Each structure stands twice: as C-alpha cells, then as structure tokens.
C-alpha cells in the first residue's frame, strides 16, 4: 500500500504552496485561475469556481456534522499518500510532504476520492464513501477494505484524459482537506 501516513500538497514550483482559490473573493479567484490557464485548457471558469465554492462549503458543513473542528473557511487540499497524476496539473510541479501525526486530527477531513466526484450524486454507486467526509482513522479503514481509489492514467496539462468518462468523474486519490494553518505556517517558513 502507498504511504498513507503522510499528506502531500502539490503546487507550482514558482508559486507559494498552500494557496486556496476559494479563500479569495470570487472575482479575485477568477483572475488568478485565468492567469494560470494555458491555451489548451478551455473550460467554463465561472461554473468551475461556483462548483468549487459550493463544494468547499459542503465539505466544511459535512466535517462539522461529524465532529470536525475546522478553523479555516476554505480548506487547503492535499492527497493522502503520493499521487503521480496530481503532478500533471502543474507546469513545474513541486510538493510538500507532511507526516499526518503533525496535524490536529480534528482539523483534517478526508474524502475517498476527489471531492468533485464524491459529492456528485449522479456518480453514486452505493458504496459507503459517497457524499461523506471522514476522519483519518476512518479513512485508513476504508483503504484497508477497498484499497486506494481508481486512478486512471491522465495528464491534465496535455489534456490527455480517460476515454470512458470525464476526469472529474474519476476518484483518482484520497483527498485531504486541511482546515487549520498551524502546521502549514511551520512549513511555509522553510519553503523558499
């Protein structure tokens, strides 16, 4: 099994890590997102951002409902364990690897897959992870039971995607949502 004791945050090497679009006002997030798109990448930015803001609210509300204690209004996204597909989202990918034990467990939630897929009711095939967030120990039990989510080969920057379904309909990884900056601030100081 891959390394499920560490969280991985992927980002563009020439940018600071731990940034979250939905922590910004909508118009500012739109400008940042549009500035980072290449000519090949064409999609409805407004629709994507509306979906992302809505999904972050759903994630936060679901985490609070199970006893989570988020401090941030928008999470910083990580994967549980490494994910090679995530590297293809960036021109010059970099990552930060943080052992999970450094975090306050009550401030990190998980979805068994990309939250865009997990909270899409049209994709729900009845397994116990659909439409839910989990604490770390619960996620490790799910991974023990099912293995890691399906992760088809793709390359985001080259627009190479699975032929049988949209990339946002694939689970791809275990997503982690960090709702507190305490540990992140420690790592920010060491990244130049």
C-alpha positions in Angstrom: 0.0 0.0 0.0 1.2 3.5 -0.8 2.3 5.8 2.0 -0.9 6.7 3.9 1.0 8.2 6.9 1.8 11.5 5.1 -0.2 14.2 3.3 1.1 15.5 0.0 0.4 19.0 -1.2 1.2 19.7 -4.9 1.8 23.2 -6.3 3.5 25.2 -9.0 7.2 25.4 -8.1 7.5 29.2 -8.7 4.4 29.9 -6.5 4.0 29.6 -2.8 2.3 26.4 -1.5 -0.9 26.1 0.5 -3.0 28.5 -1.5 -6.7 28.0 -1.9 -8.7 29.8 -4.6 -11.9 29.7 -2.6 -10.3 31.6 0.2 -10.3 34.6 -2.1 -13.3 36.7 -3.2 -14.9 35.2 -6.4 -13.6 37.8 -8.9 -10.1 37.7 -7.5 -10.1 33.8 -7.6 -11.3 34.1 -11.3 -8.4 36.4 -12.2 -5.9 34.0 -10.5 -7.3 31.0 -12.2 -7.5 32.6 -15.6 -3.9 33.8 -15.4 -2.7 30.2 -14.8 -4.5 28.6 -17.7 -2.7 27.7 -20.9 -4.2 27.9 -24.4 -5.2 24.2 -24.5 -7.1 24.4 -21.2 -10.6 25.6 -22.1 -13.5 25.4 -19.6 -16.2 27.5 -18.1 -14.2 29.2 -15.3 -17.3 30.7 -13.7 -19.1 27.3 -13.5 -16.0 25.6 -12.1 -15.5 28.3 -9.4 -19.2 28.2 -8.4 -18.9 24.4 -8.1 -15.7 24.7 -6.1 -17.0 27.3 -3.7 -20.2 25.2 -3.2 -18.2 22.0 -2.7 -15.9 23.7 -0.1 -19.0 24.7 1.9 -20.4 21.2 1.6 -17.1 19.7 2.8 -16.9 22.1 5.8 -20.5 21.5 6.8 -20.1 17.8 6.5 -17.0 17.8 8.6 -18.6 19.9 11.3 -21.6 17.4 11.3 -19.3 14.5 12.2 -17.5 16.5 14.9 -14.7 18.1 13.0 -13.3 21.4 14.1 -12.4 23.5 11.1 -10.8 26.8 11.6 -10.4 28.0 8.0 -13.5 28.7 5.9 -11.8 27.0 2.8 -9.5 24.0 3.1 -6.0 23.6 1.7 -6.1 20.5 -0.4 -3.7 17.5 -0.1 -3.7 13.9 -1.0 -3.2 11.1 1.4 -0.1 9.5 0.1 1.6 10.5 -3.2 -0.3 10.8 -6.5 1.5 10.8 -9.8 -1.5 12.2 -11.7 -1.6 15.3 -9.5 1.9 16.2 -10.7 0.5 16.7 -14.2 -1.7 19.6 -13.0 1.4 21.8 -12.9 4.0 23.0 -15.4 6.8 22.6 -12.9 5.3 20.6 -10.1 6.6 20.7 -6.5 5.2 19.1 -3.4 5.3 19.3 0.3 5.1 16.0 2.3 3.9 16.3 5.9 3.5 13.4 8.3 -0.1 13.2 9.3 0.8 12.9 13.0 1.9 16.6 13.0 -1.7 17.8 12.4 -4.6 18.1 14.9 -6.7 15.2 13.8 -9.9 17.3 14.4 -8.9 19.8 11.7 -8.3 17.5 8.7 -11.1 15.8 6.8 -10.9 13.2 4.0 -12.9 12.0 1.0 -12.4 8.7 -0.6 -11.6 10.3 -4.0 -11.7 13.7 -5.5 -14.5 15.6 -3.7 -15.9 16.8 -7.0 -16.7 13.2 -7.8 -17.5 12.0 -4.3 -20.2 14.7 -3.8 -21.7 14.3 -7.3 -24.9 12.4 -6.7 -25.1 11.2 -10.3 -21.9 9.1 -9.7 -23.1 7.4 -6.5 -22.9 3.6 -7.0 -23.9 2.8 -3.4 -20.5 2.4 -1.7 -20.2 3.8 1.8 -17.9 6.7 0.8 -20.2 8.6 -1.5 -21.3 12.0 -0.2 -19.3 11.7 3.0 -16.2 13.1 4.7 -14.1 11.0 7.2 -11.6 11.4 9.9 -8.1 9.9 9.3 -8.7 6.6 11.2 -11.9 6.0 9.3 -10.2 6.7 6.0 -7.4 4.2 6.8 -10.1 1.6 7.5 -11.7 2.3 4.1 -8.4 2.0 2.4 -7.8 -1.4 4.2 -11.2 -2.5 3.0 -11.2 -1.3 -0.6 -7.6 -0.3 -1.5 -6.9 3.2 -2.9 -9.4 4.8 -5.3 -9.2 4.0 -9.0 -6.8 6.4 -10.7 -6.8 6.1 -14.5 -3.8 7.4 -16.4 -4.2 11.0 -17.4 -2.2 14.2 -18.0 -4.0 17.4 -17.0 -1.7 19.9 -18.7 -1.6 17.9 -22.0 -5.4 17.4 -21.9 -4.9 13.6 -22.1 -7.9 12.0 -20.3 -9.6 8.7 -19.9 -11.8 7.9 -22.9 -14.6 6.2 -20.9 -15.5 9.1 -18.6 -14.8 12.7 -17.7 -11.7 13.2 -15.5 -13.9 14.9 -12.8 -15.9 11.7 -12.6 -12.9 9.7 -11.6 -12.0 9.3 -7.9 -8.2 9.5 -8.6 -6.9 9.8 -5.0 -7.8 10.1 -1.3 -8.3 13.8 -0.9 -7.4 15.5 2.4 -8.7 18.9 3.5 -6.6 20.8 6.0 -8.8 23.3 7.9 -6.1 24.9 10.1 -2.9 26.8 9.2 -0.9 25.9 12.3 1.2 23.2 10.7 1.2 24.8 7.3 2.7 28.0 8.8 5.6 26.0 10.1 6.3 24.6 6.7 5.8 27.9 4.9 8.8 29.3 6.9 11.0 26.6 5.5 10.0 26.9 1.8 11.7 29.4 -0.3 
